[in-house]
Amino acid sequence: MDENGYQPELRLPRVAVDAVLFTISDKTLKALLVKIKHGPFAGRWAFPGGLVRKGEGLDEAARRELCEKTGVVDLYLEQLYTFGEAQRDPTGHTVSVAYFALVPPGITTLSQGEKYADVGWTPVHSLPMLAYDHNAIADYALRRLQAKLSYTNIVYSLLPNEFTLADLQELYEIILHQPLDRRNFRRKILTLGLLKPLAKTRRGAHRPATLYAFTQRQPMNVEVL
């Protein structure tokens, strides 16, 4: 067995998980990247991930990897796709089960640990050339996130507990990378029963804006767009 846990004589693929962790920061959709410290991709950026341990489930492995980097335990996590090209990892045949996850802004505690040289948030639309096939994973994850905005309520995972309708619309526009009609968006979102107005407002440059909260912060299917 080599240092990567591969046993060439068995010629069996390893199973790994890789996770695209999205957040909104500085009005930009960003993803968490880690810099690889050793091996053929040393110095290159990638998404956090690793081999699935014996007796460990796939979701459990993905949550472990993300928790080790961010300290976040309660986050929205969804399996994306399985990437299994035999040559995707030069150290040995590795099948990767990719995930995407969502966290609200304000995650400040990032840990690179001993495994990586660095860790940080990068704008999704200006990612560098990543290690392995992670640029393909990034494209797949972004398309899945954009698609799910139209028929689920998962945006709750990217917002604080209290927010304005302007905050909500801005989040949709940032992720979809396009403007939305203000009147139509607000009329539709308020008829879905997803939000409840709070008895307080936020002061800004104009008149105070009503603060809202989600009626429930659990994933559900609903026609939003």
PyMOL commands that set and color helices and strands:
alter all, ss='L'
color gray80, all
select helices_A, chain A and resi 58-70+124-126+134-148+154-158+165-176+182-191
alter helices_A, ss='H'
color red, helices_A
select strands_A, chain A and resi 14-25+28-36+45-46+49-51+76-83+94-102+116-123+195-202+209-214
alter strands_A, ss='S'
color yellow, strands_A
deselect
rebuild
show_as cartoon
